[in-house]
Amino acid sequence: MLRLVILGCIAYLVTGLGQLVIGSIMEPMVHAYGIDYSDGGQLVMHQFLGGMVGIMFAPWLIAKRGKKFVLLLSFAFIIIPEFLYATLPPWGVMLTIAPFAGIGLGMTEAVVGSLIIGYSGEKANTAMSRVETFFGVGALLIPFAGAALIQAGLWKLSFSFVGTLSVITFALWLFCWPKLLDRPAASAEIAAAASHGSQALGSGSAGSKKKSKAQMRIILASCALFFFVYVGLEMSYINYLPSLLVHTNGLPESSATLAISLFWGAMVIGRLISGQIADRIGGAMYLIVTCLVSAILFLMMTLFTGVVAAFLLAFAVGFMMSGMFAIALVFANRATPGMTERTTSLLMACGGIGGGLLPKAAGWFLDQHGPDSVRWLFAGTALLLLAVIVWTVVSARRQASTASSSHTITQSFH
């Protein structure tokens, strides 16, 4: 189990670096190619769309070719484009290979996430939080690494760095493949136990089965909405936080961007302990409390707009939101047992869509209504996130109550 978590951490470090490397060297890349920033954004969008494809097709590929083949293939999809990026090919080639890098990154994140959740059993919260920590480490480190390479005039080596680390990760997964993964997933046993009541009812309880499936679809839909809103809020906040500081407080851009590093630093710290806290108080309670506190913090941003307050609140929000993604992923898989790969991929895809659409809406809102209104938009979105998780938890408890009642009825007939 320890080997799986360590390899998962390394894989998520690669995805964190790979997803943000383009943004970290966007400035010199735009000048080197003589293109506009919108063209650079198109490269990011191509990679993002590839990531959606990788996430959605991962379960199908696993069913066809197996876990090891798909995971190693995903690393290969990262390695080749990253080294091609480093050669600075014609811009049309860059746009062509970007979706393949995205496929590799998305598939890696989905496959590793489903493996960690599926094989960690009762420790899934802690294990997934550990893995997510290294995604945050990658996201925290790549801006500093990119800045150092830019200053040295070697910015294109940022791509080579990600490619080299991907090669090492490929080799580690190839030669140190955890034997644990050759056995059925731990979540399969949980799923069997959770669904035992409805299965035992047989053909005479078709109505109960249909009701249970309908409730499960409601839970899955609410979880999908949660991921859409959560990732959208997170990406909107970190993308426009520097702009808010520049417009409201008159900070220079170089100083304003430090708030993002503070946010990611808090994310890394929070993820080190979020899993243990969730295991102790329960995933549902953890999500409700963190969403509630986050909503309060975003509301405070509308009242306290000074520089010191903005930086302190950025750290606090990063800390409170640090474990939401991992804990919600585990919660969703436990609430909808028996389809770990599909659930993980679906929720990650919904998060990716939210992360692509909501920042665009926030940018339009900033242009039209100014920074103060955007702060209220963030607060409103955080309140929506709280409402969604409460709805999700209530739906999950109803589902559990129905399954328990069905199991009790079954036992009374035997």
DOVEX-444804 format. One record per residue (C-alpha): residue in three letters; x negated, y, z. Coordinates in steps of 0.25 Angstrom, whole numbers. Example, Ala and Ser with C-alpha at 12.3 -4.5 7.8 and 13.67 -1.06 7.14 Angstrom:
% residues 2
ala, -49, -18, 31 $
ser, -55, -4, 29 $
***
This chain:
% residues 414
met, 0, 0, 0 $
leu, -11, 10, 4 $
arg, -18, 7, -10 $
leu, -5, 11, -17 $
val, -3, 24, -9 $
ile, -18, 28, -12 $
leu, -17, 25, -27 $
gly, -3, 32, -27 $
cys, -10, 44, -20 $
ile, -21, 45, -31 $
ala, -10, 43, -42 $
tyr, -2, 55, -37 $
leu, -15, 63, -35 $
val, -17, 61, -50 $
thr, -2, 65, -53 $
gly, -3, 78, -45 $
leu, -16, 82, -52 $
gly, -11, 78, -66 $
gln, 3, 86, -64 $
leu, -4, 99, -60 $
val, -17, 99, -68 $
ile, -11, 106, -80 $
gly, -6, 118, -71 $
ser, -19, 119, -64 $
ile, -27, 122, -76 $
met, -16, 129, -84 $
glu, -23, 142, -85 $
pro, -36, 138, -92 $
met, -29, 128, -100 $
val, -19, 138, -106 $
his, -31, 147, -109 $
ala, -39, 136, -115 $
tyr, -28, 132, -125 $
gly, -23, 146, -128 $
ile, -9, 143, -124 $
asp, 2, 149, -116 $
tyr, 6, 145, -102 $
ser, 19, 140, -108 $
asp, 11, 130, -116 $
gly, 4, 126, -103 $
gly, 17, 124, -97 $
gln, 21, 115, -109 $
leu, 9, 106, -106 $
val, 14, 105, -91 $
met, 29, 102, -96 $
his, 24, 91, -106 $
gln, 16, 84, -95 $
phe, 29, 86, -86 $
leu, 38, 79, -96 $
gly, 28, 68, -97 $
gly, 29, 66, -82 $
met, 44, 65, -83 $
val, 43, 54, -94 $
gly, 32, 46, -85 $
ile, 41, 47, -73 $
met, 54, 42, -80 $
phe, 47, 31, -87 $
ala, 39, 25, -76 $
pro, 49, 16, -70 $
trp, 52, 10, -84 $
leu, 38, 8, -87 $
ile, 35, 1, -74 $
ala, 47, -8, -77 $
lys, 41, -12, -90 $
arg, 26, -12, -87 $
gly, 24, -12, -72 $
lys, 19, -2, -62 $
lys, 4, -4, -64 $
phe, 4, -2, -79 $
val, 13, 10, -78 $
leu, 5, 17, -68 $
leu, -8, 15, -75 $
leu, -2, 20, -88 $
ser, 2, 32, -81 $
phe, -12, 35, -76 $
ala, -16, 33, -91 $
phe, -6, 43, -95 $
ile, -13, 53, -86 $
ile, -27, 50, -89 $
ile, -27, 52, -104 $
pro, -20, 65, -105 $
glu, -28, 71, -94 $
phe, -41, 68, -101 $
leu, -35, 73, -114 $
tyr, -31, 86, -107 $
ala, -45, 88, -103 $
thr, -50, 88, -117 $
leu, -41, 100, -120 $
pro, -35, 95, -133 $
pro, -26, 103, -142 $
trp, -14, 109, -134 $
gly, -4, 100, -142 $
val, -12, 88, -137 $
met, -11, 93, -123 $
leu, 4, 94, -124 $
thr, 5, 80, -130 $
ile, -3, 73, -119 $
ala, 3, 80, -108 $
pro, 16, 72, -107 $
phe, 7, 59, -106 $
ala, 0, 65, -94 $
gly, 14, 68, -88 $
ile, 19, 54, -91 $
gly, 7, 48, -83 $
leu, 8, 58, -72 $
gly, 23, 56, -70 $
met, 22, 41, -72 $
thr, 11, 40, -61 $
glu, 19, 48, -51 $
ala, 32, 40, -53 $
val, 25, 26, -53 $
val, 16, 29, -41 $
gly, 28, 35, -34 $
ser, 37, 23, -36 $
leu, 26, 14, -32 $
ile, 23, 21, -19 $
ile, 38, 22, -15 $
gly, 41, 7, -20 $
tyr, 29, 1, -12 $
ser, 28, 9, 0 $
gly, 40, 4, 7 $
glu, 43, 12, 20 $
lys, 31, 20, 19 $
ala, 35, 26, 5 $
asn, 37, 40, 11 $
thr, 23, 40, 16 $
ala, 16, 34, 4 $
met, 23, 43, -6 $
ser, 20, 55, 2 $
arg, 5, 51, 2 $
val, 5, 49, -13 $
glu, 13, 62, -15 $
thr, 2, 69, -7 $
phe, -8, 66, -17 $
phe, 1, 72, -28 $
gly, 0, 85, -20 $
val, -15, 84, -18 $
gly, -16, 83, -33 $
ala, -7, 95, -35 $
leu, -15, 103, -24 $
leu, -29, 100, -30 $
ile, -27, 101, -45 $
pro, -25, 117, -44 $
phe, -38, 118, -37 $
ala, -46, 108, -46 $
gly, -40, 115, -58 $
ala, -45, 129, -52 $
ala, -59, 124, -50 $
leu, -60, 118, -64 $
ile, -54, 130, -70 $
gln, -65, 139, -63 $
ala, -76, 129, -68 $
gly, -70, 130, -82 $
leu, -67, 115, -82 $
trp, -52, 116, -81 $
lys, -49, 105, -91 $
leu, -56, 95, -82 $
ser, -44, 96, -73 $
phe, -38, 86, -83 $
ser, -50, 77, -82 $
phe, -49, 77, -67 $
val, -35, 72, -67 $
gly, -38, 62, -78 $
thr, -50, 56, -71 $
leu, -42, 55, -58 $
ser, -31, 48, -66 $
val, -42, 38, -71 $
ile, -46, 35, -57 $
thr, -32, 33, -53 $
phe, -29, 24, -65 $
ala, -41, 15, -61 $
leu, -37, 15, -46 $
trp, -23, 10, -49 $
leu, -28, 0, -59 $
phe, -38, -7, -50 $
cys, -32, -4, -37 $
trp, -18, -7, -40 $
pro, -10, -10, -27 $
lys, -6, -25, -27 $
leu, 6, -20, -19 $
leu, 12, -15, -32 $
asp, 13, -29, -38 $
arg, 24, -32, -28 $
pro, 38, -27, -28 $
ala, 40, -13, -22 $
ala, 43, -11, -7 $
ser, 55, -3, -11 $
ala, 61, -15, -18 $
glu, 63, -21, -4 $
ile, 69, -8, 1 $
ala, 78, -7, -11 $
ala, 82, -22, -9 $
ala, 86, -19, 6 $
ala, 93, -6, 3 $
ser, 101, -12, -8 $
his, 104, -25, -1 $
gly, 118, -21, 4 $
ser, 123, -18, -9 $
gln, 117, -30, -16 $
ala, 123, -39, -6 $
leu, 137, -35, -9 $
gly, 136, -42, -22 $
ser, 147, -40, -33 $
gly, 158, -37, -23 $
ser, 152, -24, -19 $
ala, 151, -17, -33 $
gly, 157, -5, -28 $
ser, 147, -3, -17 $
lys, 136, -6, -26 $
lys, 141, 5, -36 $
lys, 142, 15, -24 $
ser, 128, 12, -20 $
lys, 123, 14, -34 $
ala, 130, 27, -35 $
gln, 125, 32, -22 $
met, 111, 28, -26 $
arg, 112, 36, -39 $
ile, 117, 48, -31 $
ile, 105, 47, -22 $
leu, 95, 46, -34 $
ala, 102, 58, -40 $
ser, 100, 66, -28 $
cys, 86, 62, -26 $
ala, 83, 66, -41 $
leu, 89, 79, -38 $
phe, 81, 81, -26 $
phe, 68, 78, -34 $
phe, 72, 88, -45 $
val, 75, 99, -35 $
tyr, 62, 96, -26 $
val, 52, 95, -37 $
gly, 58, 107, -44 $
leu, 58, 115, -31 $
glu, 44, 111, -28 $
met, 38, 114, -42 $
ser, 46, 128, -43 $
tyr, 41, 132, -29 $
ile, 26, 129, -32 $
asn, 27, 134, -46 $
tyr, 33, 148, -43 $
leu, 27, 150, -28 $
pro, 15, 157, -34 $
ser, 24, 166, -42 $
leu, 33, 170, -30 $
leu, 20, 174, -22 $
val, 15, 182, -34 $
his, 28, 189, -36 $
thr, 33, 191, -22 $
asn, 20, 193, -14 $
gly, 10, 198, -25 $
leu, 0, 187, -23 $
pro, -10, 184, -34 $
glu, -8, 171, -42 $
ser, -20, 164, -36 $
ser, -15, 167, -22 $
ala, -1, 163, -25 $
thr, -5, 149, -31 $
leu, -11, 146, -17 $
ala, 3, 144, -12 $
ile, 4, 132, -21 $
ser, -8, 125, -16 $
leu, -2, 128, -2 $
phe, 11, 121, -6 $
trp, 3, 109, -11 $
gly, -6, 108, 1 $
ala, 7, 108, 10 $
met, 12, 97, 0 $
val, 0, 88, 2 $
ile, 0, 90, 17 $
gly, 15, 87, 18 $
arg, 14, 75, 10 $
leu, 4, 69, 20 $
ile, 14, 68, 30 $
ser, 28, 68, 23 $
gly, 28, 53, 21 $
gln, 26, 50, 36 $
ile, 37, 60, 40 $
ala, 47, 54, 30 $
asp, 44, 40, 35 $
arg, 47, 45, 49 $
ile, 59, 53, 48 $
gly, 65, 47, 35 $
gly, 64, 52, 21 $
ala, 78, 58, 20 $
met, 75, 66, 33 $
tyr, 62, 70, 28 $
leu, 68, 76, 15 $
ile, 79, 83, 21 $
val, 70, 90, 32 $
thr, 59, 94, 21 $
cys, 70, 99, 12 $
leu, 77, 107, 23 $
val, 64, 113, 27 $
ser, 59, 116, 13 $
ala, 73, 123, 10 $
ile, 70, 132, 23 $
leu, 56, 135, 18 $
phe, 61, 139, 4 $
leu, 72, 148, 11 $
met, 61, 154, 19 $
met, 53, 158, 6 $
thr, 65, 167, 3 $
leu, 63, 175, 16 $
phe, 48, 175, 18 $
thr, 41, 179, 5 $
gly, 28, 184, 10 $
val, 14, 177, 6 $
val, 11, 170, 19 $
ala, 26, 165, 20 $
ala, 25, 160, 5 $
phe, 13, 152, 8 $
leu, 17, 146, 21 $
leu, 31, 142, 15 $
ala, 24, 136, 3 $
phe, 16, 127, 12 $
ala, 28, 124, 20 $
val, 36, 120, 8 $
gly, 25, 112, 2 $
phe, 24, 104, 15 $
met, 39, 102, 17 $
met, 41, 98, 2 $
ser, 29, 89, 2 $
gly, 35, 76, 5 $
met, 49, 78, -2 $
phe, 45, 71, -15 $
ala, 39, 59, -10 $
ile, 49, 57, 2 $
ala, 61, 59, -8 $
leu, 55, 49, -18 $
val, 54, 39, -7 $
phe, 68, 42, -2 $
ala, 75, 41, -15 $
asn, 68, 28, -18 $
arg, 73, 22, -5 $
ala, 87, 28, -7 $
thr, 88, 22, -21 $
pro, 80, 8, -19 $
gly, 76, -1, -30 $
met, 72, 8, -41 $
thr, 59, 15, -36 $
glu, 53, 18, -49 $
arg, 65, 24, -56 $
thr, 69, 32, -44 $
thr, 55, 38, -42 $
ser, 54, 41, -57 $
leu, 67, 47, -57 $
leu, 65, 56, -45 $
met, 51, 61, -50 $
ala, 57, 64, -64 $
cys, 68, 72, -57 $
gly, 57, 79, -49 $
gly, 49, 82, -62 $
ile, 62, 88, -69 $
gly, 65, 97, -57 $
gly, 50, 101, -57 $
gly, 51, 105, -71 $
leu, 64, 112, -71 $
leu, 66, 119, -58 $
pro, 53, 127, -59 $
lys, 57, 132, -72 $
ala, 70, 137, -66 $
ala, 63, 143, -54 $
gly, 54, 151, -64 $
trp, 66, 156, -72 $
phe, 72, 160, -58 $
leu, 59, 167, -54 $
asp, 59, 175, -68 $
gln, 74, 179, -66 $
his, 75, 182, -52 $
gly, 62, 184, -45 $
pro, 54, 177, -34 $
asp, 64, 179, -23 $
ser, 75, 172, -30 $
val, 65, 160, -33 $
arg, 63, 159, -18 $
trp, 78, 157, -16 $
leu, 78, 147, -28 $
phe, 68, 139, -21 $
ala, 76, 140, -8 $
gly, 89, 136, -15 $
thr, 82, 124, -22 $
ala, 76, 119, -8 $
leu, 90, 120, -2 $
leu, 95, 111, -14 $
leu, 84, 101, -12 $
leu, 89, 100, 3 $
ala, 103, 98, -2 $
val, 99, 87, -12 $
ile, 91, 79, -1 $
val, 102, 80, 9 $
trp, 112, 74, -2 $
thr, 101, 64, -6 $
val, 99, 59, 9 $
val, 114, 59, 11 $
ser, 117, 50, -2 $
ala, 105, 41, 2 $
arg, 111, 39, 16 $
arg, 125, 36, 10 $
gln, 119, 26, 1 $
ala, 111, 19, 12 $
ser, 124, 19, 21 $
thr, 132, 12, 9 $
ala, 121, 2, 7 $
ser, 121, -1, 22 $
ser, 136, -2, 23 $
ser, 137, -12, 11 $
his, 126, -20, 17 $
thr, 134, -21, 30 $
ile, 147, -25, 22 $
thr, 139, -36, 15 $
gln, 134, -42, 28 $
ser, 148, -42, 34 $
phe, 152, -52, 23 $
his, 141, -62, 26 $
***
